[in-house]
């Protein structure tokens, strides 16, 4: 695991001299942002290794889309992959 902090939309915005909200809208394909700007932001995001923070999105939407499964004994053949 790297000691480097993860890239955020604020890092991308700072590099491109844009606002974080513009970067966020572009990454979410908002039609308000022009196509060339969206492409530039997405290209820079890939170059910088940006990955959306799933935990933050889950907190924001109050949904995790995670299913928990409880099995009594995992070593039974019925439960093997």
VOMI-124184 format. One record per residue: residue number from 1; residue in three letters; x, y, z of N, C-alpha, C, CB in turn. Coordinates in Angstrom, 2 decimals. Glycine has a CB too. Layout:
% VOMI-124184
num:residuo:n_px:n_py:n_pz:ca_px:ca_py:ca_pz:c_px:c_py:c_pz:cb_px:cb_py:cb_pz
NUM:Ala:X:Y:Z:X:Y:Z:X:Y:Z:X:Y:Z
...
END
This chain:
% VOMI-124184
num:residuo:n_px:n_py:n_pz:ca_px:ca_py:ca_pz:c_px:c_py:c_pz:cb_px:cb_py:cb_pz
1:Unk:0.84:-1.18:0.00:0.00:0.00:0.00:0.88:1.24:0.00:-0.96:0.00:1.22
2:Unk:0.51:2.18:-0.79:1.29:3.41:-0.94:0.96:4.40:0.19:1.01:4.05:-2.32
3:Unk:1.95:5.20:0.58:1.74:6.23:1.59:1.16:7.50:0.99:3.04:6.55:2.30
4:Unk:1.04:7.53:-0.34:0.54:8.69:-1.05:-0.96:8.86:-0.81:0.84:8.58:-2.56
5:Unk:-1.41:10.08:-0.58:-2.83:10.34:-0.40:-3.57:10.14:-1.72:-3.06:11.78:0.14
6:Unk:-4.81:9.73:-1.62:-5.60:9.52:-2.84:-5.92:10.85:-3.50:-6.89:8.75:-2.52
7:Unk:-6.02:10.82:-4.81:-6.35:12.01:-5.58:-7.81:12.35:-5.38:-6.04:11.81:-7.08
8:Unk:-8.11:13.62:-5.14:-9.48:14.08:-4.95:-9.88:15.01:-6.09:-9.65:14.78:-3.59
9:Unk:-11.16:15.34:-6.15:-11.60:16.30:-7.17:-10.97:17.67:-6.93:-13.14:16.41:-7.18
10:Unk:-10.61:17.95:-5.68:-9.95:19.22:-5.37:-8.54:19.28:-5.98:-9.88:19.44:-3.85
11:Unk:-7.85:18.13:-5.98:-6.52:18.07:-6.61:-6.62:18.30:-8.11:-5.85:16.71:-6.32
12:Unk:-7.61:17.68:-8.74:-7.82:17.85:-10.18:-8.19:19.30:-10.48:-8.93:16.89:-10.69
13:Unk:-9.07:19.87:-9.67:-9.50:21.26:-9.87:-8.32:22.22:-9.75:-10.59:21.63:-8.86
14:Unk:-7.47:21.97:-8.77:-6.30:22.85:-8.58:-5.36:22.78:-9.78:-5.55:22.46:-7.29
15:Unk:-5.14:21.57:-10.30:-4.23:21.39:-11.44:-4.77:22.09:-12.68:-4.03:19.90:-11.73
16:Unk:-6.10:22.06:-12.88:-6.71:22.64:-14.08:-7.20:24.07:-13.87:-7.85:21.79:-14.54
17:Unk:-7.03:24.60:-12.65:-7.51:25.93:-12.31:-9.02:26.07:-12.54:-6.76:26.98:-13.14
18:Unk:-9.75:25.06:-12.06:-11.21:25.05:-12.14:-11.76:24.88:-10.73:-11.72:23.91:-13.08
19:Unk:-13.07:24.99:-10.59:-13.68:24.75:-9.29:-13.93:23.25:-9.12:-15.01:25.54:-9.15
20:Unk:-13.99:22.82:-7.87:-14.24:21.41:-7.56:-15.63:21.00:-8.05:-14.11:21.15:-6.05
21:Unk:-16.58:21.92:-8.01:-17.93:21.58:-8.47:-17.95:21.34:-9.99:-18.92:22.71:-8.11
22:Unk:-17.13:22.08:-10.73:-17.03:21.85:-12.18:-16.44:20.48:-12.46:-16.16:22.95:-12.84
23:Unk:-15.41:20.10:-11.71:-14.80:18.79:-11.88:-15.82:17.69:-11.54:-13.55:18.65:-10.99
24:Unk:-16.53:17.87:-10.45:-17.54:16.89:-10.05:-18.61:16.73:-11.11:-18.18:17.30:-8.72
25:Unk:-19.09:17.85:-11.63:-20.13:17.79:-12.67:-19.61:17.10:-13.93:-20.62:19.21:-13.01
26:Unk:-18.37:17.38:-14.29:-17.79:16.78:-15.49:-17.63:15.27:-15.31:-16.42:17.42:-15.81
27:Unk:-17.19:14.84:-14.14:-17.01:13.41:-13.89:-18.35:12.67:-13.84:-16.26:13.21:-12.59
28:Unk:-19.42:13.41:-13.55:-20.76:12.81:-13.53:-21.52:13.05:-14.83:-21.56:13.37:-12.36
29:Unk:-20.83:13.49:-15.88:-21.40:13.72:-17.21:-22.56:14.69:-17.23:-21.85:12.42:-17.80
30:Unk:-22.45:15.76:-16.46:-23.48:16.79:-16.44:-23.41:17.56:-17.77:-23.30:17.75:-15.22
31:Unk:-24.55:17.71:-18.46:-24.54:18.40:-19.77:-24.24:19.90:-19.68:-25.87:18.21:-20.44
32:Unk:-24.23:20.47:-18.49:-23.91:21.89:-18.33:-22.44:22.14:-18.67:-24.21:22.35:-16.88
33:Unk:-21.60:21.14:-18.47:-20.16:21.26:-18.76:-19.93:20.86:-20.22:-19.30:20.36:-17.80
34:Unk:-19.17:21.67:-20.95:-18.95:21.39:-22.37:-18.19:20.08:-22.56:-18.18:22.55:-23.02
35:Unk:-18.40:19.48:-23.71:-17.78:18.19:-24.03:-16.25:18.24:-23.98:-18.22:17.73:-25.40
36:Unk:-15.61:19.27:-24.56:-14.14:19.32:-24.48:-13.63:19.43:-23.04:-13.62:20.50:-25.29
37:Unk:-14.32:20.20:-22.21:-13.91:20.34:-20.81:-14.09:19.02:-20.07:-14.72:21.46:-20.11
38:Unk:-15.22:18.33:-20.32:-15.45:17.02:-19.69:-14.35:16.04:-20.07:-16.82:16.46:-20.09
39:Unk:-14.00:16.01:-21.36:-12.95:15.10:-21.82:-11.60:15.42:-21.18:-12.83:15.16:-23.34
40:Unk:-11.28:16.71:-21.07:-10.03:17.13:-20.45:-9.98:16.69:-18.98:-9.85:18.65:-20.55
41:Unk:-11.06:16.95:-18.26:-11.11:16.60:-16.84:-11.01:15.09:-16.65:-12.42:17.13:-16.20
42:Unk:-11.71:14.33:-17.48:-11.66:12.87:-17.36:-10.26:12.34:-17.69:-12.70:12.21:-18.30
43:Unk:-9.60:12.93:-18.67:-8.25:12.50:-19.03:-7.27:12.77:-17.89:-7.79:13.22:-20.32
44:Unk:-7.37:13.96:-17.30:-6.49:14.32:-16.18:-6.80:13.44:-14.97:-6.66:15.82:-15.82
45:Unk:-8.07:13.13:-14.75:-8.45:12.27:-13.62:-7.81:10.89:-13.76:-9.99:12.13:-13.53
46:Unk:-7.80:10.36:-14.97:-7.17:9.05:-15.21:-5.67:9.15:-15.01:-7.49:8.54:-16.64
47:Unk:-5.06:10.20:-15.53:-3.61:10.39:-15.38:-3.19:10.51:-13.92:-3.16:11.64:-16.15
48:Unk:-4.03:11.17:-13.12:-3.71:11.37:-11.71:-4.13:10.19:-10.84:-4.38:12.64:-11.21
49:Unk:-4.80:9.22:-11.43:-5.21:8.04:-10.67:-6.42:8.28:-9.77:-4.07:7.56:-9.84
50:Unk:-7.31:9.15:-10.20:-8.50:9.45:-9.40:-9.45:8.26:-9.35:-9.24:10.67:-9.97
51:Unk:-9.94:7.95:-8.15:-10.98:6.95:-7.95:-12.03:7.57:-7.02:-10.40:5.61:-7.35
52:Unk:-13.31:7.47:-7.37:-14.35:8.03:-6.51:-14.32:7.37:-5.13:-15.74:7.85:-7.16
53:Unk:-14.58:8.14:-4.10:-14.61:7.62:-2.74:-15.99:7.02:-2.49:-14.29:8.75:-1.70
54:Unk:-16.08:5.70:-2.53:-17.36:5.00:-2.39:-17.97:5.23:-1.02:-17.18:3.51:-2.64
55:Unk:-17.14:5.25:0.01:-17.65:5.46:1.36:-18.32:6.84:1.48:-16.52:5.33:2.39
56:Unk:-17.70:7.85:0.92:-18.27:9.20:0.96:-19.59:9.25:0.19:-17.27:10.22:0.39
57:Unk:-19.64:8.58:-0.96:-20.88:8.56:-1.74:-21.99:7.84:-0.97:-20.65:7.87:-3.10
58:Unk:-21.64:6.75:-0.29:-22.62:6.02:0.50:-23.15:6.87:1.64:-22.02:4.74:1.05
59:Unk:-22.29:7.62:2.29:-22.74:8.50:3.36:-23.65:9.60:2.82:-21.53:9.12:4.09
60:Unk:-23.31:10.13:1.66:-24.08:11.20:1.07:-25.47:10.73:0.67:-23.36:11.78:-0.13
61:Unk:-25.56:9.53:0.08:-26.85:9.03:-0.39:-27.61:8.22:0.65:-26.65:8.18:-1.62
62:Unk:-26.93:7.91:1.77:-27.51:7.10:2.85:-27.89:5.70:2.37:-28.73:7.79:3.43
63:Unk:-27.15:5.18:1.37:-27.36:3.83:0.85:-26.00:3.21:0.58:-28.23:3.84:-0.44
64:Unk:-25.88:1.91:0.86:-24.61:1.24:0.61:-24.70:0.26:-0.56:-24.15:0.52:1.85
65:Unk:-25.91:-0.18:-0.91:-26.11:-1.19:-1.94:-25.30:-2.45:-1.64:-25.72:-0.62:-3.32
66:Unk:-25.21:-2.79:-0.36:-24.48:-3.96:0.09:-25.46:-4.95:0.69:-23.38:-3.58:1.12
67:Unk:-25.27:-6.22:0.37:-26.12:-7.27:0.91:-25.28:-8.12:1.84:-26.76:-8.14:-0.23
68:Unk:-25.77:-8.34:3.06:-25.09:-9.21:4.01:-25.68:-10.60:3.94:-25.19:-8.64:5.44
69:Unk:-24.83:-11.60:4.00:-25.27:-12.99:3.97:-24.72:-13.70:5.20:-24.82:-13.71:2.66
70:Unk:-25.59:-14.38:5.92:-25.18:-15.13:7.10:-25.34:-16.62:6.76:-26.03:-14.74:8.36
71:Unk:-24.25:-17.37:6.90:-24.29:-18.81:6.67:-23.83:-19.52:7.95:-23.40:-19.22:5.44
72:Unk:-24.47:-20.62:8.30:-24.12:-21.28:9.56:-22.72:-21.90:9.55:-25.14:-22.35:9.86
73:Unk:-22.39:-22.65:8.52:-21.07:-23.27:8.42:-20.57:-23.11:6.98:-21.12:-24.79:8.82
74:Unk:-19.48:-22.41:6.83:-18.97:-22.11:5.49:-18.23:-23.31:4.88:-18.04:-20.91:5.54
75:Unk:-17.86:-24.30:5.69:-17.07:-25.41:5.17:-17.93:-26.52:4.56:-16.22:-25.98:6.28
76:Unk:-19.22:-26.36:4.49:-20.08:-27.35:3.85:-19.97:-27.20:2.33:-21.54:-27.19:4.31
77:Unk:-20.06:-28.30:1.61:-19.92:-28.29:0.15:-20.98:-27.44:-0.53:-19.98:-29.71:-0.39
78:Unk:-22.13:-27.34:0.07:-23.22:-26.55:-0.50:-22.82:-25.08:-0.67:-24.47:-26.65:0.39
79:Unk:-21.98:-24.55:0.20:-21.60:-23.14:0.19:-20.30:-22.87:-0.56:-21.48:-22.65:1.60
80:Unk:-19.62:-23.87:-1.07:-18.33:-23.65:-1.75:-18.55:-23.06:-3.13:-17.54:-24.96:-1.86
81:Unk:-17.59:-22.32:-3.61:-17.66:-21.66:-4.91:-17.35:-22.61:-5.98:-16.72:-20.49:-4.99
END
